[in-house]
Amino acid sequence: MKTLQLSRGSLAKQTGVNIETIRYYENIGLMPEPPRTSGGHRIYDESLLKRLSFLRRCRELGFSLDELRGLLELVDGGSYSCAEVLESVQAHLQRINGKIRDLKKMQATLRELSKQCTGDDVPGCPIVEVLWRA
């Protein structure tokens, strides 16, 4: 069976991750430096493809880079438990819930501000006046 060997461009296409993002992940240590061909080209194997897909999915779910590092420490050690992963996910979920609460407050405030404005094409706007107050 042939071993998977992808260029950075092919890896980017298969995972949907921008080439610059892959470079960035390598620079900050989320992706290990891949081996190189005799010509100096990077080659990515199945394990790096899976790792990058994992990173992309986690980022889509809003995990921060620090949270990713924590998850990868568990995964890379190979002896992680479901309880450890669950703890990390639940902590992330709490942060998301806090953001949702904050967004709902912003939404309510903007709705109230919008009610004060007629939307007419006239100089001055009550929304600006409220926001401009110290």
C-alpha positions in Angstrom: 0.0 0.0 0.0 1.3 3.5 -1.0 1.9 6.0 1.8 0.0 9.2 1.5 2.4 12.1 0.6 0.8 15.5 0.1 2.3 18.9 -0.7 1.2 21.8 1.4 -1.1 22.9 -1.4 -2.8 19.5 -1.6 -3.1 19.4 2.2 -4.8 22.8 2.1 -7.2 21.6 -0.5 -8.1 18.4 1.2 -8.6 20.0 4.6 -10.1 23.3 3.6 -7.4 25.1 5.6 -5.6 28.1 4.0 -1.9 27.5 3.2 -0.9 30.5 5.3 -2.8 29.0 8.2 -0.9 25.8 7.9 2.4 27.8 7.9 1.2 29.6 11.0 0.2 26.4 12.8 3.7 25.1 12.0 5.4 28.3 13.3 3.5 28.2 16.6 3.9 24.5 17.1 0.4 23.2 16.6 1.6 21.3 13.5 5.0 19.7 13.6 7.5 20.5 11.0 6.9 18.0 8.2 9.6 15.9 6.7 11.1 17.1 3.4 11.9 15.5 0.1 15.5 15.5 -1.2 14.5 18.6 -3.1 13.4 20.4 0.1 9.7 20.2 -0.5 7.5 19.5 2.6 5.5 16.3 2.5 2.5 15.7 4.7 1.3 12.2 5.5 -2.0 10.8 6.8 -1.2 11.7 10.4 -0.6 15.3 9.6 -3.7 15.4 7.4 -5.8 14.1 10.4 -4.1 16.5 12.8 -4.9 19.5 10.6 -8.5 18.3 10.1 -8.7 18.0 13.9 -7.4 21.6 14.3 -9.8 22.9 11.7 -12.8 21.3 13.3 -11.8 22.6 16.7 -11.4 26.1 15.4 -14.8 25.9 13.7 -16.2 25.2 17.1 -14.5 28.2 18.5 -11.6 26.7 20.5 -8.9 29.2 21.1 -5.3 28.4 20.2 -4.5 27.9 23.9 -7.4 25.5 24.2 -6.2 23.7 21.2 -2.7 23.3 22.7 -4.4 21.8 25.8 -6.4 19.3 23.7 -3.3 18.4 21.7 -1.3 17.8 24.9 -3.8 15.3 25.9 -4.0 13.7 22.4 -0.3 13.7 21.8 0.4 12.1 25.1 -1.7 9.2 24.0 -3.0 8.5 27.4 -5.9 10.9 27.6 -9.2 9.9 29.1 -12.7 10.8 28.0 -13.1 12.6 31.3 -10.2 14.9 30.5 -11.5 15.8 27.1 -15.0 16.3 28.5 -13.6 18.7 31.1 -12.0 20.8 28.4 -15.1 20.8 26.2 -17.3 21.7 29.1 -15.0 24.6 30.1 -15.2 25.8 26.4 -19.0 25.5 26.5 -19.2 27.7 29.6 -17.2 30.4 27.8 -19.5 30.1 24.8 -22.6 30.4 27.0 -21.0 33.6 28.5 -20.5 35.0 25.0 -24.1 34.2 24.1 -25.3 36.1 27.2 -23.2 39.0 26.2 -24.4 39.0 22.7 -28.1 38.9 23.8 -27.5 41.9 26.0 -25.9 43.7 23.0 -28.9 42.7 20.9 -31.4 44.0 23.4 -29.5 47.3 23.7 -29.3 47.8 19.9 -33.0 47.0 19.5 -33.8 49.7 22.1 -31.5 52.2 20.4 -33.1 51.4 17.0 -36.5 52.2 18.4 -35.3 55.7 19.1 -34.5 56.4 15.5 -37.0 57.2 12.7 -34.6 56.2 10.0 -35.4 59.4 8.1 -32.9 61.2 5.9 -32.4 64.1 8.4 -29.3 65.4 10.1 -28.5 64.1 13.5 -29.5 60.7 14.9 -30.6 59.7 18.4 -28.5 56.6 18.2 -25.4 58.6 17.8 -26.4 60.9 20.5 -26.8 58.0 23.0 -23.6 56.4 21.9 -21.7 59.7 22.1 -22.6 60.3 25.7 -19.8 59.9 28.2 
